[in-house]
Amino acid sequence: MAKLKKFGIVLASSALSFGMFSSIASASLNEEGQQERIQIQVASTENVFTKNDLIKKFHELFPKKFDFLTSSDFYMGGAHVYPDDNTVRYDLSFNKTIDGKRVYGSVGFVGEKLEIEQFYYQPALEKDSLFPAKVSKEAAKKIAIDFVAQFLNAEDYELEPNYYNYYPQQILTEPIRYSFSFARTENKISIADQRIEVSVLGNGEIVNFYKNPIKSEKATFDDAKQIKDQKVILEKVKENLSASLQYQLNNDYQTGERNVQLVYQPTMKWQGVHASTGKWLTSNGYVEEVPKITKIEKLAANPLPPKQKGITVESAKKIAEQFLNFKSDKVKLTISSLDEIENYNGQPVISVQYMYNYATGGTGGSIEINKNTGEIIQYYDVKSHLLEQIGEKQKTEKPISKEAALAQAVKYLKEWAPSYLHNYAMPVEEPFFEKGINSYYFNFPRIVNGIVVQGDQIGVQIAADGSLGSLNINFQEVENWPTIDKIISAEDAKAKLKEALSLKLNYMKQGIDEDNHHYDLVYSPTFNEDPMSYLDAQTGEWKSIYGANNTTVISHPWAEEELNYLISAKILDVKNNKDFNADASITKGEALKVVMNSISYFYSGGYYGNRENMPQTFDNIDPKHPLYQSVERAVEMGVIKPAKSFDMDAKVTREELAAWYIRVLGLEQAAKHSDIYKLNFADANKVNKEYTGYVALASSLGLLETDQDKFNPEQEVTYAELAASTIRLAHEMSEKRNGIYY
């Protein structure tokens, strides 16, 4: 499964266990409905490795780099396996504080040879890793290539040429991070499921890598000489291409804002074309004819009544006990806790923590029950792992059919979450079947105005015997859905899709069957060579979810680099670069937004639609105001003071900006004692007394520079000056925080 997920990830209820033979089971469904791998801890293995064995292997990979760590700085985790892979894995982590700076990391080993599979390192933050980074992207690429070749012995891996760095939205106090993807090759052709991901910090340090496990050394591959011409396949794909209009939910996790837009996506029920036979690859194998598009069929034509109208904590406990009932004399169900919370979709829920206790330990997890309806909206089954731990083997039987599994999924939804069903449709894509645990995964898409909504879906897992494996309802309240009256036609969208379409030849293995060691050569479709691109239905332009196509470039004699970085990082919003004047004065509202976006993430519930209880400091900045998030965060941090109103359209002066910066650094108490400061500027007498300490400190720290020995305190701040000084502020913040990320 790809490490990077698209928007719309749904986290399932967590599950954990303890005991002589314990499992840690946590799950999530991505957009395709595929489940995250579940770790199952094992008590012992044939090959017993000590912590020192793992430390020795670790130092072999990074000779001399981590010599500052002693044995006591390391912690060894338990051995574990996965349901679909019995190879034993071992975890080693480390943590140390050096000169007040904390460093930590982890490394994962696999198999009898203790091959290193993954690595994560959080070094002390250095100025060289912040913008402007010491190491360029090109230099970082060479570092990554050398690392893969030298330390991972990956001679058969090649760097993916069009791999994007999906880190455009980050605050300035975080380091620049370059990410690269390497694909293992056969006959100089990429193997889709065998990759190495490497991340390099702006100072050149390798801080992260992950290597997909190679499950079989017996693999065979299609003959690369026996393939059809790519041009022939490309025309075949174009003939069968159509455009689907969809709503796309975009959550900006930096600002807390959310928007909905209409997009066109290619309509396909296939993943590629077999390179030698020309057959269409689907989730159920190869077919001669291109699969027909499934018509939208609502799960319920009209709203169904909820299971209950409002529930208490006590009634939630009874619902949970009924739902989690496990018939066995060896097991006792215990409800550990019940918490009334608002989940990540902004829905009021009661989170129920539970535990199945047995003679040698226990296995448990949590479920979420909608407080308004009494319906189960988040659940992951741990019973299959529980059976192993109480010595009862799960029956191995032939899975029920896909049709029967779908009927079971619909049955469970009608039983446990009826009031949601009129918002969703039957699956339009084929289910994913995971043979390792004999389970089907179905996605029921949300439908609004007859249009599929990307990012909102119901995910259901059905086990081989028809039991419910997991249930995840992703539903977000949206006030205004865009109308279709001002969009390009489906035919125009189809033409643009064809124009952007290209094919990539790669080796792919059908499903995850461990008995299948053969890789097929498949032509896979890509658009603009960007898997995250989409066609804006209103403008007809191609865009990327992560803004990788942002080409806005601002010219400026001394702040060009800073301005363009802030724009690319989504900190400074420039609608039209032709009309943008970097030397124009900036308003308080816009300046505050830039400063807050530079130094702070916003994780507020403001975009969930539940605004009744949200704080409002200023009469003129309510929760619906575009500056609300920035203003309230600034008040919370003490950057601006509460008042009746906030004059967002007034221009911000240099002495006011100095006060903001000093408050951000937590030095206001020192700055308030204006009498102890002596300003040596030629225009010191123009500094308002209340700002004397702030100006003195901001100048001495190099945050705001002078011009011909003048501070110009009442001069209005320009976009260029704000960009350059905000980056200097971020550097000072990282230094004051002793290198600890915050």
C-alpha positions in Angstrom: 0.0 0.0 0.0 1.3 3.4 -0.8 2.8 5.2 2.2 1.1 8.5 1.2 -2.6 8.6 1.4 -5.0 10.8 -0.4 -7.5 13.0 1.4 -10.4 11.2 3.0 -8.5 8.8 5.2 -10.8 7.2 7.7 -9.4 6.0 11.0 -11.0 3.0 12.6 -11.4 2.4 16.3 -8.1 1.4 17.9 -7.5 -2.0 19.4 -4.8 -3.3 21.6 -3.9 -6.3 23.6 -1.7 -7.7 26.3 -0.8 -11.1 27.6 1.4 -14.1 26.9 0.6 -14.0 23.2 -0.7 -10.6 22.6 -1.7 -8.7 19.5 -1.9 -5.0 18.7 -4.7 -4.5 16.3 -5.4 -1.1 14.8 -6.9 -0.4 11.5 -7.9 2.3 9.0 -9.4 2.4 5.6 -8.0 4.4 2.8 -10.1 5.6 -0.1 -9.9 2.3 -1.8 -11.1 0.5 1.3 -7.8 -1.3 1.9 -7.0 -1.8 5.5 -3.8 -0.9 7.3 -1.7 -3.9 8.3 -2.3 -5.3 11.8 0.7 -6.1 14.0 0.4 -9.3 16.0 3.0 -9.5 18.8 4.6 -12.9 19.5 6.0 -14.1 22.8 9.0 -16.0 21.4 10.7 -16.9 18.2 13.1 -19.6 17.1 15.9 -17.0 16.8 16.1 -15.0 19.9 17.8 -11.6 19.3 18.9 -9.3 22.2 18.9 -5.6 22.3 22.6 -5.6 21.7 22.2 -7.6 18.5 19.8 -4.9 17.2 22.1 -2.1 18.3 25.1 -3.7 16.5 23.1 -4.0 13.3 22.0 -0.4 13.7 25.6 0.9 14.0 26.5 -1.2 10.9 24.0 0.8 8.9 25.2 4.2 10.3 28.9 3.8 11.1 30.0 6.4 13.6 26.9 8.6 13.1 25.2 7.5 16.3 28.2 6.8 18.5 26.9 9.3 21.0 24.2 6.8 22.0 24.8 4.3 24.7 23.0 1.0 25.3 20.8 2.6 28.0 19.5 5.1 25.4 17.9 2.3 23.4 14.7 0.5 24.0 13.8 -2.8 22.3 10.2 -3.5 21.4 8.5 -6.9 21.2 8.8 -9.2 18.1 5.7 -9.1 15.9 4.3 -10.5 12.6 1.5 -9.6 10.2 -1.5 -11.7 9.3 -0.4 -11.9 5.7 3.3 -12.2 6.4 4.8 -14.5 9.1 8.3 -13.1 8.9 9.2 -11.9 12.4 10.0 -8.2 12.8 11.8 -6.4 15.7 11.7 -2.8 16.8 14.4 -0.7 18.3 14.0 2.9 19.5 16.3 5.5 21.1 15.9 8.8 23.0 18.6 11.1 24.4 18.9 14.7 25.5 22.3 16.4 24.5 23.1 20.0 25.6 19.4 20.5 26.3 18.4 19.2 22.8 16.4 16.1 22.5 17.0 13.6 19.7 15.0 10.4 19.2 14.3 7.8 16.5 13.4 4.2 15.7 14.5 1.4 13.4 12.7 -1.8 12.3 14.4 -5.0 11.5 13.0 -8.0 9.6 13.9 -11.7 9.3 16.7 -14.0 10.5 19.3 -11.7 9.0 17.9 -8.6 10.7 17.6 -6.7 7.5 16.7 -3.0 8.2 13.2 -2.3 6.8 12.5 1.2 8.2 14.2 4.1 10.0 13.0 7.3 11.5 15.2 10.0 13.1 14.3 13.3 14.8 17.6 15.2 15.3 18.0 18.5 17.1 16.7 21.2 14.9 19.4 23.2 13.2 19.2 26.5 11.4 20.7 24.9 8.3 17.7 22.6 7.9 15.2 25.5 7.9 14.5 27.7 5.0 16.7 28.7 3.2 18.1 25.2 3.5 21.8 24.5 3.4 21.2 21.6 0.9 19.3 22.1 -2.3 16.8 19.6 -3.7 19.4 18.4 -6.3 22.0 17.9 -3.6 19.5 16.1 -1.4 18.7 13.8 -4.3 22.3 12.8 -4.7 22.5 12.1 -0.9 19.4 9.9 -1.2 20.8 8.0 -4.2 24.2 7.4 -2.5 22.5 6.2 0.7 20.3 3.7 -1.2 23.2 2.4 -3.2 25.8 2.2 -0.4 23.9 1.5 2.8 20.8 -0.4 1.6 22.7 -2.4 -1.0 19.9 -1.6 -3.4 21.7 -1.9 -6.8 18.5 -2.7 -8.6 16.6 0.3 -7.4 16.1 3.5 -9.5 14.9 6.9 -8.6 11.4 7.7 -9.7 11.8 10.6 -12.1 8.6 12.5 -11.4 8.2 12.1 -7.7 6.8 15.1 -5.9 7.7 16.4 -2.5 4.4 16.5 -0.7 5.5 19.0 2.0 4.3 22.3 0.6 2.2 23.3 3.6 4.4 23.6 6.7 5.3 26.3 9.2 8.6 28.0 9.0 9.9 26.6 12.2 9.9 23.1 10.6 12.8 21.9 8.6 12.8 21.6 4.8 12.3 17.9 4.0 13.0 16.4 0.6 11.4 13.0 -0.2 12.4 10.6 -2.9 11.0 7.3 -4.0 13.0 4.5 -5.5 11.5 1.6 -7.4 13.1 -1.9 -7.7 13.4 -2.8 -11.3 13.4 -5.9 -13.5 14.5 -5.5 -17.1 14.9 -1.8 -16.2 11.1 -1.7 -15.6 9.7 -0.6 -12.2 8.1 -3.2 -9.9 5.0 -1.5 -8.4 5.1 -3.0 -4.9 8.8 -2.9 -4.3 9.9 0.6 -3.3 12.2 2.5 -1.0 11.1 5.9 0.3 13.9 8.2 1.6 13.6 11.6 3.3 16.4 14.1 3.6 16.4 17.2 5.8 17.5 20.6 4.6 20.9 20.2 6.3 21.5 16.9 4.4 20.7 14.4 7.1 18.9 11.2 6.2 16.0 11.1 8.7 13.5 8.6 7.3 13.3 5.6 5.0 11.0 2.7 4.4 11.6 -0.4 2.3 8.7 -2.5 1.1 9.2 -6.1 2.1 10.1 -8.5 -0.7 8.0 -11.5 0.2 9.4 -14.0 -2.3 12.8 -14.5 -3.9 11.1 -17.0 -6.3 9.3 -14.3 -8.3 9.0 -14.6 -12.1 8.3 -11.8 -14.5 6.6 -11.3 -17.9 8.9 -11.2 -20.9 9.5 -7.5 -21.6 10.0 -8.3 -25.3 6.5 -9.8 -25.7 4.5 -6.6 -25.3 2.2 -4.5 -27.4 3.2 -1.1 -28.6 2.4 1.6 -26.1 0.8 3.8 -28.7 -1.7 1.1 -29.6 -2.7 0.6 -25.9 -2.9 4.4 -25.4 -5.4 4.7 -28.2 -7.4 1.8 -26.7 -7.5 3.5 -23.3 -8.5 6.8 -24.8 -11.4 5.2 -26.7 -12.8 3.8 -23.4 -12.2 6.9 -21.3 -15.0 9.1 -19.9 -15.2 11.8 -17.3 -17.1 11.6 -14.0 -18.3 14.7 -12.2 -17.6 14.5 -8.4 -17.5 16.7 -5.3 -14.1 16.8 -3.7 -13.7 17.7 0.0 -10.5 19.5 0.7 -9.3 19.8 4.3 -6.5 22.3 4.9 -5.0 20.9 8.1 -2.7 24.0 8.4 -5.5 26.6 8.6 -8.4 24.4 9.7 -10.3 25.5 6.6 -12.4 23.2 4.4 -13.8 23.7 1.0 -15.8 21.7 -1.5 -15.3 21.9 -5.2 -16.6 20.2 -8.3 -14.0 18.1 -10.1 -13.8 15.8 -13.1 -12.1 12.4 -12.6 -11.6 9.6 -15.2 -14.4 7.0 -14.9 -12.7 3.7 -14.7 -13.4 0.3 -13.1 -10.0 -1.0 -14.1 -6.4 -0.4 -13.0 -4.5 -0.9 -16.2 -4.0 -3.0 -19.4 -2.0 -6.1 -19.6 1.0 -5.2 -21.8 1.1 -8.4 -23.9 -2.6 -9.5 -24.1 -4.3 -6.1 -24.1 -6.8 -7.4 -21.4 -8.2 -5.0 -18.9 -6.9 -5.5 -15.3 -9.6 -5.2 -12.7 -9.7 -6.1 -9.0 -11.0 -9.5 -10.0 -8.4 -10.2 -12.6 -8.2 -9.7 -16.3 -11.2 -9.3 -18.6 -11.6 -9.0 -22.4 -14.2 -6.3 -22.4 -13.8 -3.0 -20.6 -16.0 -3.1 -17.4 -19.2 -1.1 -17.6 -19.7 1.8 -15.2 -22.0 1.0 -12.3 -25.1 3.2 -12.0 -25.7 5.0 -8.8 -28.2 3.2 -6.5 -29.0 4.7 -3.2 -28.8 2.5 -0.1 -32.1 4.0 1.0 -34.4 6.1 -1.2 -35.7 8.1 1.8 -34.4 8.9 5.3 -34.8 6.0 7.8 -35.4 6.6 11.5 -32.4 6.4 13.8 -32.0 3.5 16.2 -32.6 6.0 19.1 -33.2 9.7 19.5 -30.4 10.8 21.7 -28.6 8.5 24.1 -27.0 8.8 27.5 -23.7 7.3 28.6 -25.6 4.5 30.3 -27.6 3.6 27.2 -24.3 3.8 25.2 -22.9 1.2 27.5 -25.9 -1.1 26.9 -25.6 -0.7 23.2 -21.9 -1.5 23.3 -22.5 -4.6 25.5 -25.1 -5.9 23.0 -22.9 -5.1 20.0 -19.7 -6.6 21.5 -21.2 -9.7 23.0 -18.8 -12.7 22.8 -20.2 -16.1 23.6 -17.4 -18.0 25.4 -16.9 -19.1 29.0 -13.2 -18.3 28.6 -13.8 -14.6 28.0 -15.4 -11.7 30.0 -16.3 -8.4 28.4 -15.5 -5.3 30.4 -16.4 -1.7 29.5 -13.3 0.2 30.6 -14.5 3.8 30.0 -17.1 5.9 28.2 -16.2 9.4 27.0 -18.4 12.1 25.4 -16.4 13.7 22.7 -16.6 15.3 19.3 -14.9 13.1 16.7 -12.7 14.2 13.7 -15.8 14.7 11.6 -17.3 17.1 14.2 -20.0 14.6 15.2 -21.0 14.3 18.9 -20.1 10.7 19.9 -19.7 8.5 22.9 -16.4 6.7 22.7 -16.5 3.3 24.4 -13.3 1.6 25.6 -13.6 -2.1 26.1 -11.6 -5.2 27.0 -12.1 -8.9 26.5 -10.4 -10.5 29.5 -9.2 -14.1 29.5 -6.9 -16.2 31.7 -3.6 -15.0 30.4 -4.3 -11.4 29.5 -6.7 -9.4 27.5 -7.6 -7.9 24.1 -9.6 -4.7 23.6 -10.3 -1.6 21.7 -12.8 1.2 21.2 -16.0 1.9 19.3 -17.8 5.2 18.6 -21.6 5.6 19.0 -23.4 8.6 17.6 -24.8 10.5 20.6 -27.8 11.8 18.7 -28.8 8.5 17.0 -27.4 5.6 19.1 -25.7 4.2 16.0 -22.3 2.6 15.6 -20.1 4.7 13.4 -16.6 3.4 14.2 -15.7 -0.2 15.0 -12.9 -2.7 14.4 -13.3 -6.4 15.3 -10.6 -8.0 17.5 -12.5 -11.3 18.0 -10.4 -13.2 15.4 -7.2 -12.4 17.3 -9.0 -13.1 20.6 -9.7 -16.7 19.4 -6.0 -17.4 18.9 -5.2 -16.1 22.3 -7.7 -18.3 24.1 -6.5 -21.4 22.2 -9.4 -21.6 19.8 -8.4 -21.8 16.2 -10.6 -19.8 13.9 -12.3 -22.0 11.3 -10.6 -21.9 7.9 -13.4 -22.1 5.4 -14.0 -21.0 1.9 -15.1 -17.3 1.9 -18.6 -16.5 1.1 -19.2 -15.0 -2.4 -18.7 -11.3 -3.2 -22.5 -10.9 -3.6 -23.2 -12.6 -0.3 -20.6 -10.4 1.4 -22.2 -7.3 0.0 -25.6 -8.4 1.2 -24.2 -8.9 4.7 -22.6 -5.4 4.6 -25.9 -3.8 3.7 -27.6 -5.8 6.4 -25.2 -4.6 9.1 -25.6 -1.0 7.9 -29.4 -1.2 8.1 -29.2 -2.7 11.5 -26.6 -0.5 13.2 -26.6 2.8 11.2 -29.9 3.2 9.4 -30.3 7.0 9.6 -27.1 7.5 7.4 -28.1 5.3 4.5 -30.1 7.8 2.4 -26.9 9.8 2.0 -24.9 6.8 0.5 -25.1 4.5 -2.5 -24.2 1.0 -3.3 -20.5 0.5 -4.2 -19.5 1.8 -7.6 -16.1 0.2 -7.5 -15.3 -3.5 -7.1 -14.5 -4.6 -3.5 -11.0 -5.3 -2.4 -10.4 -8.9 -1.2 -7.5 -9.5 1.2 -6.7 -13.2 1.1 -4.3 -13.0 4.1 -7.3 -12.5 6.4 -10.1 -13.7 4.1 -12.0 -10.4 4.1 -13.8 -8.2 1.7 -13.7 -4.4 1.9 -16.6 -2.4 0.5 -16.8 1.4 0.0 -20.3 2.9 0.0 -19.9 6.4 -1.5 -21.7 9.5 -0.3 -24.1 11.0 -2.8 -25.1 14.7 -2.9 -27.3 16.1 -5.7 -26.8 12.8 -7.5 -23.0 13.3 -7.5 -20.4 11.1 -5.7 -18.5 12.9 -2.9 -14.8 12.1 -2.7 -13.6 11.9 0.9 -16.9 10.9 2.5 -17.8 7.2 2.4 -18.8 4.2 4.5 -16.2 1.5 4.7 -17.3 -2.0 5.7 -15.1 -5.1 6.1 -16.8 -8.5 5.9 -15.0 -11.7 7.0 -15.0 -15.0 5.3 -17.9 -16.3 7.4 -20.0 -13.1 6.8 -19.3 -11.5 10.2 -18.6 -7.8 10.5 -14.9 -7.0 10.5 -15.0 -3.3 10.7 -17.4 -0.3 10.1 -16.3 3.2 9.5 -18.8 6.0 8.6 -17.1 9.2 7.3 -19.7 11.9 7.2 -19.0 15.7 7.4 -21.5 18.5 7.6 -21.3 20.9 4.6 -23.2 24.1 4.5 -23.0 24.9 0.8 -22.5 22.5 -2.1 -21.3 24.1 -5.4 -23.8 24.1 -8.2 -23.3 22.7 -11.6 -24.5 25.7 -13.6 -21.0 27.1 -14.3 -18.8 24.1 -15.1 -17.3 22.8 -18.3 -19.1 20.0 -20.1 -18.3 16.3 -19.7 -17.2 16.2 -23.3 -14.7 19.1 -22.7 -13.5 17.3 -19.6 -13.1 14.1 -21.5 -11.0 15.9 -24.1 -8.7 17.4 -21.4 -8.4 13.9 -19.8 -7.3 12.4 -23.1 -4.8 15.2 -23.6 -3.2 14.7 -20.2 -3.2 10.9 -20.3 -0.1 8.9 -20.5 0.8 5.3 -19.7 3.4 3.9 -17.4 4.8 0.4 -17.9 5.4 -1.5 -14.7 5.4 -4.9 -13.2 2.4 -5.7 -11.0 1.3 -8.7 -9.1 -2.4 -9.4 -8.9 -3.8 -9.2 -5.3 -1.7 -10.1 -2.3 -1.8 -13.9 -2.7 1.4 -15.3 -1.1 1.2 -18.2 -3.5 1.4 -16.0 -6.5 5.0 -15.2 -7.3 4.5 -13.9 -10.8 4.5 -10.3 -11.9 2.6 -9.1 -15.0 3.7 -6.3 -17.2 0.9 -3.7 -17.0 0.3 -0.3 -18.7 -1.1 2.0 -15.9 -2.8 5.3 -16.7 -1.5 8.6 -15.3 -2.6 12.1 -15.8 0.0 14.9 -16.0 2.3 12.3 -14.4 0.9 13.3 -11.0 -1.3 10.8 -9.1 -2.7 13.6 -7.0 -3.9 15.8 -9.9 -7.5 16.6 -10.7 -9.4 18.6 -13.2 -11.2 21.6 -11.8 -14.8 21.4 -13.2 -15.3 25.2 -13.0 -12.1 26.5 -14.5 -11.2 23.5 -16.7 -7.6 23.7 -15.3 -5.5 20.9 -13.9 -4.6 21.2 -10.2 -2.9 19.2 -7.6 -4.3 18.4 -4.1 -0.9 19.3 -2.7 -0.3 22.4 -4.8 2.6 20.9 -6.7 1.6 22.8 -9.8 1.9 26.2 -8.1 4.0 28.3 -10.6 3.5 31.8 -9.1 6.8 33.6 -9.2 7.4 37.0 -7.7 10.3 39.1 -8.7 11.9 41.4 -6.1 15.4 42.9 -5.7 16.1 41.6 -2.1 13.2 39.4 -0.9 12.4 37.3 -4.0 13.4 34.0 -2.5 11.5 34.6 0.7 8.3 35.7 -1.0 8.2 32.8 -3.4 8.8 30.3 -0.6 6.0 31.7 1.5 3.7 31.5 -1.6 4.7 27.9 -2.3 4.2 27.0 1.4 0.7 28.4 1.3 1.7 30.9 3.9 1.2 34.0 1.7 -1.8 33.9 -0.7 -1.2 35.7 -4.0 -4.2 35.5 -6.4 -2.5 37.2 -9.4 1.3 37.6 -9.5 1.0 40.2 -12.3 -0.9 42.6 -10.1 1.0 41.8 -6.9 3.2 44.5 -5.5 5.7 43.2 -2.9 6.5 46.8 -1.8 2.9 47.7 -1.0 1.9 48.1 2.6 0.2 45.2 4.2 -2.9 45.4 6.4 -3.0 44.1 10.0 -5.4 41.4 9.1 -3.3 40.0 6.2 0.0 40.5 8.2 -1.4 38.6 11.2 -2.6 35.8 8.9 0.9 35.5 7.4 2.6 35.5 10.8 0.3 32.9 12.3 0.5 30.6 9.2 4.3 30.9 9.5 4.6 29.7 13.1 1.5 27.8 14.0 -0.8 25.0 12.7 -4.5 25.3 13.2 -6.3 22.2 14.5 -9.6 23.8 15.4 -13.0 22.3 14.9 -14.2 25.5 13.2 -14.6 23.9 9.8 -16.8 21.1 11.1 -19.9 23.4 11.1 -20.4 23.3 14.9 -19.8 27.0 15.6 -22.2 27.6 18.5 -19.6 27.3 21.3 -16.6 28.8 19.5 -14.9 31.7 21.2 -15.2 35.2 19.7 -12.8 37.9 21.0 -13.7 40.7 18.7 -17.2 41.8 17.7 -16.3 42.2 14.1 -14.5 38.8 13.7 -17.0 36.0 14.1 -16.4 32.3 13.5 -17.4 32.6 9.8 -15.0 35.4 9.1 -12.0 34.4 6.9 -9.5 35.8 9.5 -11.2 34.1 12.5 -8.7 31.3 12.8 -5.6 33.6 12.6 -7.0 36.2 14.9 -8.2 33.8 17.7 -4.9 31.9 17.5 -3.0 35.2 17.8 -5.1 36.1 20.9 -4.4 32.7 22.4 -0.7 33.2 21.9 -0.8 36.7 23.3 0.3 38.3 20.0 -2.6 40.7 20.0 -4.7 41.9 22.9 -8.5 41.4 23.3 -10.5 44.5 22.5 -14.0 45.4 21.3 -12.9 45.2 17.6 -9.9 44.4 15.5 -9.1 46.9 12.8 -8.0 44.4 10.2 -7.8 46.9 7.3 -5.4 49.3 9.0 -1.8 49.1 8.0 0.6 47.5 10.4 3.7 49.6 11.4 7.2 48.4 12.1 7.0 49.1 15.8 3.7 47.2 16.0 5.2 44.3 14.1 8.2 44.4 16.6 5.7 43.9 19.4 4.1 41.0 17.7 7.4 39.2 17.2 8.6 39.8 20.8 5.3 38.4 22.1 5.6 35.4 19.9 9.1 34.7 21.5 7.6 35.0 25.0 9.7 38.1 25.9 6.9 40.5 26.5 7.5 40.8 30.3 11.1 41.9 29.5 9.9 44.3 26.8 7.4 46.0 29.1 10.1 47.6 31.2 10.7 50.4 28.6 12.8 52.5 31.0 15.7 50.1 31.0 16.2 50.3 27.2 18.3 52.9 25.4 17.7 53.1 21.6 20.7 54.0 19.5 18.8 54.8 16.3 18.9 58.2 14.7 15.1 58.4 15.0 14.8 56.9 18.5 12.6 59.8 19.5 10.0 58.7 17.0 9.5 55.3 18.8 6.3 55.4 20.9 7.3 54.8 24.6 5.0 51.8 24.9 7.0 50.1 22.1 10.5 51.0 23.3 11.3 47.6 24.8 9.8 45.7 21.9 11.8 47.7 19.3 15.0 47.3 21.2 14.7 43.6 21.5 13.5 43.1 17.9 16.4 45.1 16.6 19.0 43.4 18.8 17.8 40.0 17.8 18.0 41.0 14.1 14.3 40.5 13.4 13.8 43.9 12.0 16.7 45.7 10.3 17.5 49.4 10.3 17.9 51.6 7.2 20.8 54.2 7.4 20.7 54.0 11.2 17.0 54.6 11.3 14.4 52.1 12.6 11.5 54.0 11.0 9.0 52.9 13.7 5.9 54.3 12.2 6.7 53.2 8.7 4.1 50.8 7.2 5.4 47.2 6.8 5.5 45.9 3.2 4.9 42.4 2.0 8.6 42.0 1.2 9.7 43.1 4.6 7.2 40.9 6.4 8.3 37.9 4.3 12.0 38.4 5.2 11.4 39.2 8.9 9.0 36.3 9.5 11.7 33.9 8.3 14.2 35.5 10.7 11.6 35.1 13.5 11.2 31.4 12.7 15.0 30.9 13.0 15.0 32.7 16.4 12.1 30.6 17.6 13.8 27.4 16.7 16.9 28.5 18.5 15.0 29.6 21.6 13.2 26.2 21.7 16.5 24.4 22.0 15.9 22.5 18.8 12.7 20.8 20.0 10.0 20.8 17.3 6.7 22.2 18.5 
